[in-house]
Amino acid sequence: MSAPAIRDTRTSAPGVFMAVLWRDIFVTGRELPVFLAQVILQPLFMLFVFGKVLSNLGYTRPGYAHLLFPGIVALTALLTSLQSTALPLVLEFSFTKEIEDRLLAPIPTALVAVEKMIFAAMRALIAAACMFPIGVLILGSVPWRAAGAPEFCVILILGALVGSAMGLTMGTLVPPNRISIAFSLVLTPLLFTGCSQYPWPTLDSLRWFQVVTLFNPLTYVSEGMRGALVPHVPHIRPWVCVLALVFWLAAFSAIGTWGFIRRAID
Amino acid sequence: MRGEHGPAVEVEGLEKRYPKAPVNAVDGVTFAVERGEVFGLLGPNGAGKTTTIGVLTTRVKLTGGVARVGGIDVSRDPVRARTQLAVVPQRTNLDRSLSIRQNLIFHAAYHRVPAAERNRRADELLELFGLTDRGDDKPDYISGGQSQRIMIARAMMHTPQVLFLDEPSTGLDPAARLFVWDRIRDLRDRGTTIVITTHDMDEAATLTERVGIMDRGELLALDRPEALTRGLPGKTTLEIALAGADGNLDAAVAALERLDGVEQLERLEQSDGHIRLYVAGDAPLMVAPVAGALSGFGITLSDVKIGEPSLEDVFINLTGRALR
């Protein structure tokens, strides 16, 4: 290493972005079993209790398991990506400070936030994909239609991104000492008001709750998944789901990125 | 653009006011650091040193003035400015999911250093910093001194023009501190411009070529350490401890102040009979007249210390307060 010559100051945003993304993939890749256990356990038990146990005991109608499954895939995708951005960000900004080295990389700060979202969405896609073999194992079979595949993919990707944008918002706006309270206050309602365990149109008889569920982005992922995988079950129309998800994605990624920059730069 | 020939760091009328703060954290600071220089910002905690470094390293947004690193305006083009600089913060921010070597390698990747070059530089820097056999360890259970070394090595991976070190030896034991100082000199010898902040006057005096003294957001003085101490009212000091002073200390002190050659007198806080004199001539020659003046009051000298003024004295002279 000689004296630093006059450096080429050109920067390549895609190159730097890939290096930052590669760091996260590298770190998670080594901990894949731990990661999978972390994200799959909850949907696995939901699927088992609601789809298998209750139906074997005769408490649910036949066919409920297939109605539940798309909702569980939706829930897995959204919650995995939410947790994959919110928790690491709180730790990295407040305690370990280890994100600082990446904030000093020659790349616009907003792109570091985008990287966090993309990476969390990737984790969510893997977790959602894992639900298929698990579903087959627990339920015996899972609903799948080749014709619904494009819609399934669009909804899944949008759902994963919305989850990571929600996580970015939480992770950067909630003060670090309140994050565990925030998680318990947000996650449980999110889990049960997102239409993953029941189809939205059938909530007619419980009007106020039907209105409440409209404010949960998960509702549109669950309903979109049902439209793709089990179209005979009543569901919100696909285009409404896509539109709603695009809206939530735009809103949360704008707020989340703003929050991220606020934490990154004084 | 004067990036290639101008100073490595330029700050003009720099101001930073945090939202809701009653005063500016940095208030109109101006200085320039030449290429290859080791420059220090000395001041107590809260003086605005870390904020100044924060602005220069694109982590703090300025609210007034201009700041350039390597000729690049940090507020207009932070992305390009980051290619010119590296930072070693006060608190460790090593990536704990990566090994020590991977910390270096990934840092270089973030800065687009080609893969083969990354490995070569990592080996070289691990060796220079005495870390070769620790390369595969995680940075979890290492001492403060070692994490400081790793962070400096990491910073050098993309051969920055300017290296910023925030309080580089705070919390280090004396041996680790000397090691870090030696490495900083090595880096200077390789042509890197170095800016350090410190509240340690020894560090400023031994390590830096020029030092800026900051307090309450303002730059109070800026010069070579020797020049700053030479500019003090007395060139050298005579510290004396008095014995046998009962009630007539004030009169004795007044008499000392009237002595020829005494430019300034300071009663040190520790005890009333402990005085520092700033003298114009040779301090040893002042001992006899001082003793003579005191004997008139029945006071004798119980201790005499002759000292060159330090940066601490410069700070006290500028602010009326001790550095810590």
Interface residues (C-beta under 8 A of the other chain):
Chain A: M1 S2 A3 P4 I6 R7 T9 T11 S12 A13 G15 V16 A19 V20 W22 R23 V27 T96 K97 E98 E100 D101 R102 L103 L104 A105 P106 I107 P108 T109 A264 I265 D266
Chain B: G3 E4 Y18 G54 T57 T58 R59 V60 K61 G70 I72 P78 V79 R80 R82 T83 Q84 L85 A86 V87 P89 R91 T92 N93 L94 D95 R96 S97 L98 N103 F106 H107 A109 Y110 H111 R112 R121 E124 L125 R154 M156 T159 P160 Q161 R190 G191 T192
